[in-house]
Amino acid sequence: MLEESKEIYNRVFQLHKEGYSSDKIQTILRKEGLQDTFLTEALCKLKLVIYKKRKGRE
C-alpha cells in the first residue's frame, strides 16, 4: 500500500508539472479508477507543496 501511495503521488506531481490544474488532475485520476481516499490525500499533499513554494517566494 505504501508503494501504491508513492506511485499516486508521483502521478499527481507529474500531471501538475505538465500544467494540469488540480481539478483536471482529479478528473483524470478518477477516470483511471483511483479511489477517492487516495485521490484526496494526494491532492492535499500537492496543494501543500504549492502553498509552501508560494509562501517561500514572498
Buried (B, 14 or more C-beta within 10 A) or exposed (E): EEEEEEEBBEBBBEBBEEEBEBEEBBEBBEEEEBEEEBBEBBBEBBEEBEEEEEEEEE
